[in-house]
Amino acid sequence: MPEWLSVLSAISLIVSFLSAVAVAWDLLAGRPQKMWIMNIVWPITALYAGPLALFVYFKFGRSNAAPKKPFWQSVVVATTHCGAGCTLGDITSEWFLVAVPFAIAGEKIFGAWVLDYILAYVLGIVFQYFTIKPMKNLSRKEGLVAAVKADTLSLTAWQVGMYGWMAIVTFLIFGQELPKTSAVFWFMMQIAMLAGFLTSYPVNWWLVRKGLKESM
């Protein structure tokens, strides 16, 4: 593996971590989000998007931003909301698999994808539930049903983009699975999350336009 790639990966991870800290600091410094779950979403978004997330947060994600966003900006925020559940689920499952690896069809990456999807889906539903239920004043059951409707398509679209990139990385670029403890693996995962954002954004656009997902 090229040394420059390892260095670049380490720099990206450090810069992204510092971006997440900067967002969290701003939120804790008396600028919390109106929707409390977004206090979790924004720092998580910065973990994979780094300075890009920092720019978006300060441009139109901050609590003192304009109350009425253009539609495309609302969809961006809605997509980051979906992505936070995916990111948290993927991080959790990938580190779990360091200790307890398992394979499907002889490929560890396929086993990882199954666990990634399950955890990302569960956490995505939780994130959506705590958004939709209070906004629409729904009962617990109604909130859960609405969360499933809102998150199933968007989360699946996100994972498709993520898996697509990681498949390219594993089978075409490197020809093998990268060690999950390496900086390069997590740098590739950062890119995978951005790919997931791109594949999920059109789905979130449609969901918000149809009223199946809340404009944020």
Buried (B, 14 or more C-beta within 10 A) or exposed (E): EEEEEBEBBBEBBEBBBBBBEBBBEBBEEEEEBEBEBBBBBBBBBBBBBBBBBBEBBEEBBBBEBEEEBEEEBBBBBBBBBBBBBBBBBBBBBBEBBEEEEEEEEEEBBBBBBEBBBEBBBEBBBBBBBBBBBEBEEBEEEEBBBBBBBBBBBBBBBBBBBBBBBBBBBBEEEBEEBBEBEBBBBBBBBBBBBBBBBEBBBEBBBBBBEEEBBBBB
